[in-house]
Amino acid sequence: MSQQLIRQKGLDASLALKLAPRLAAEFGGRRPINTWVATNTFIRDLEAANIDIQLINTY
């Protein structure tokens, strides 16, 4: 995988983590918050960008 693609995936994963609290607040009333699931692809993107996957538990 090219470095540019890995970097873009990392940026995408970082953005998703930043948006998670707002999305949870916005859609939380319609759907229980515990229904959000991190996909394997999302987790691999985090790992590829050297982002700690334990951050998911923070959000």
MIDOSE-1310 file (N, C-alpha, C; in nm, 2 decimals, decimal comma, always signed):
residues 59
msqq	+0,08/-0,12/+0,00/+0,00/+0,00/+0,00/+0,09/+0,12/+0,00; +0,06/+0,22/-0,08/+0,14/+0,34/-0,09/+0,13/+0,42/+0,04; +0,24/+0,50/+0,07/+0,24/+0,58/+0,19/+0,13/+0,69/+0,18; +0,10/+0,74/+0,06/-0,01/+0,84/+0,05/-0,14/+0,78/+0,08
lirq	-0,17/+0,66/+0,04/-0,30/+0,60/+0,07/-0,31/+0,57/+0,22; -0,20/+0,52/+0,28/-0,20/+0,49/+0,42/-0,23/+0,62/+0,50; -0,16/+0,73/+0,46/-0,18/+0,86/+0,52/-0,33/+0,90/+0,51; -0,39/+0,89/+0,39/-0,52/+0,93/+0,37/-0,62/+0,85/+0,45
kgld	-0,59/+0,72/+0,46/-0,68/+0,63/+0,55/-0,67/+0,68/+0,69; -0,55/+0,71/+0,73/-0,53/+0,76/+0,87/-0,60/+0,89/+0,90; -0,60/+0,98/+0,80/-0,67/+1,11/+0,81/-0,82/+1,08/+0,82; -0,87/+0,99/+0,74/-1,01/+0,96/+0,74/-1,05/+0,90/+0,87
asla	-0,97/+0,81/+0,93/-1,00/+0,75/+1,05/-1,00/+0,85/+1,17; -0,90/+0,95/+1,16/-0,90/+1,05/+1,26/-1,02/+1,14/+1,26; -1,06/+1,17/+1,14/-1,18/+1,26/+1,12/-1,30/+1,18/+1,18; -1,31/+1,06/+1,15/-1,43/+0,98/+1,20/-1,43/+0,98/+1,35
lkla	-1,31/+0,97/+1,42/-1,30/+0,97/+1,56/-1,35/+1,11/+1,61; -1,31/+1,22/+1,54/-1,34/+1,35/+1,59/-1,49/+1,37/+1,57; -1,55/+1,32/+1,47/-1,70/+1,34/+1,45/-1,79/+1,25/+1,53; -1,73/+1,14/+1,59/-1,81/+1,04/+1,67/-1,89/+1,11/+1,78
prla	-1,84/+1,20/+1,86/-1,92/+1,25/+1,97/-2,04/+1,33/+1,91; -2,02/+1,41/+1,81/-2,13/+1,49/+1,75/-2,23/+1,40/+1,69; -2,19/+1,30/+1,62/-2,28/+1,21/+1,56/-2,36/+1,13/+1,66; -2,30/+1,09/+1,77/-2,36/+1,02/+1,87/-2,47/+1,11/+1,94
aefg	-2,44/+1,23/+1,96/-2,54/+1,33/+2,02/-2,65/+1,35/+1,92; -2,62/+1,36/+1,79/-2,73/+1,39/+1,70/-2,82/+1,28/+1,67; -2,77/+1,16/+1,66/-2,85/+1,04/+1,63/-2,88/+0,95/+1,75; -2,82/+0,99/+1,86/-2,84/+0,90/+1,98/-2,98/+0,89/+2,03
grrp	-3,06/+0,99/+2,01/-3,20/+0,99/+2,05/-3,28/+0,89/+1,97; -3,24/+0,86/+1,84/-3,31/+0,77/+1,76/-3,27/+0,63/+1,77; -3,15/+0,61/+1,81/-3,09/+0,48/+1,81/-2,99/+0,47/+1,94; -3,00/+0,36/+2,01/-2,91/+0,35/+2,13/-2,76/+0,37/+2,09
intw	-2,69/+0,44/+2,17/-2,55/+0,46/+2,14/-2,46/+0,34/+2,12; -2,50/+0,23/+2,19/-2,42/+0,11/+2,19/-2,44/+0,03/+2,06; -2,52/+0,08/+1,96/-2,53/+0,01/+1,83/-2,42/+0,05/+1,74; -2,34/+0,15/+1,77/-2,23/+0,19/+1,68/-2,12/+0,08/+1,69
vatn	-2,08/+0,04/+1,57/-1,98/-0,07/+1,56/-1,86/-0,02/+1,48; -1,74/-0,04/+1,53/-1,62/-0,01/+1,45/-1,60/-0,13/+1,36; -1,59/-0,11/+1,23/-1,57/-0,22/+1,14/-1,42/-0,26/+1,14; -1,39/-0,37/+1,09/-1,25/-0,42/+1,08/-1,17/-0,32/+0,99
tfir	-1,23/-0,27/+0,88/-1,16/-0,18/+0,79/-1,13/-0,05/+0,87; -1,22/+0,00/+0,95/-1,19/+0,12/+1,02/-1,08/+0,10/+1,12; -1,08/-0,02/+1,19/-0,97/-0,05/+1,28/-0,84/-0,06/+1,21; -0,84/-0,13/+1,10/-0,71/-0,14/+1,02/-0,66/+0,00/+0,98
dlea	-0,75/+0,09/+0,94/-0,71/+0,22/+0,90/-0,65/+0,29/+1,02; -0,70/+0,28/+1,13/-0,64/+0,34/+1,25/-0,50/+0,28/+1,28; -0,49/+0,15/+1,27/-0,36/+0,09/+1,29/-0,26/+0,13/+1,19; -0,30/+0,14/+1,06/-0,21/+0,18/+0,96/-0,15/+0,32/+0,98
anid	-0,23/+0,40/+1,04/-0,19/+0,54/+1,07/-0,12/+0,55/+1,21; -0,10/+0,44/+1,27/-0,04/+0,44/+1,40/-0,12/+0,51/+1,51; -0,26/+0,50/+1,49/-0,35/+0,56/+1,59/-0,39/+0,45/+1,68; -0,39/+0,48/+1,81/-0,42/+0,38/+1,91/-0,57/+0,34/+1,90
iqli	-0,60/+0,22/+1,87/-0,74/+0,18/+1,85/-0,82/+0,18/+1,98; -0,75/+0,19/+2,09/-0,82/+0,21/+2,22/-0,89/+0,34/+2,23; -0,86/+0,44/+2,14/-0,93/+0,56/+2,14/-1,08/+0,55/+2,11; -1,11/+0,44/+2,04/-1,25/+0,41/+2,01/-1,33/+0,41/+2,14
nty	-1,28/+0,34/+2,25/-1,35/+0,33/+2,37/-1,37/+0,47/+2,44; -1,28/+0,57/+2,41/-1,30/+0,70/+2,46/-1,43/+0,77/+2,41; -1,46/+0,74/+2,29/-1,57/+0,80/+2,22/-1,69/+0,71/+2,23
